[in-house]
Amino acid sequence: MGSLEPQLKAALRAAWQETTAKGAGLTEDAFGDAAARAEMVYEVVRFFYDEAKFRTPGPAEEREELAKVGDAARDYADAMFALRSRPDAM
């Protein structure tokens, strides 16, 4: 297994650090920021799933496993979004 190229790692780190609730229609606090970052994680996973499904020849098992990762990322994003609404989140 390889590791991420330094340039890609730097781009992902910058995207993570710059993703906030500001302008996303979420509360501008730690919970809103977490929800925004979680949505970004889902979108990145979904991007790879779409690449595997539509643009890269490969086994169906690859798409199936990426779909599971996508489902987990969606659950993560939904959980972070739900945290915003907790009474103790304010």
Buried (B, 14 or more C-beta within 10 A) or exposed (E): EEEEEEEEEEEEEEEEEEBBBEEBEBBEEEBBBBBBBBBBBBEBBBEBBBEBBEEEEEEEEBBEEBBEBBEEBBEBBBEBBEBBEEEEBE
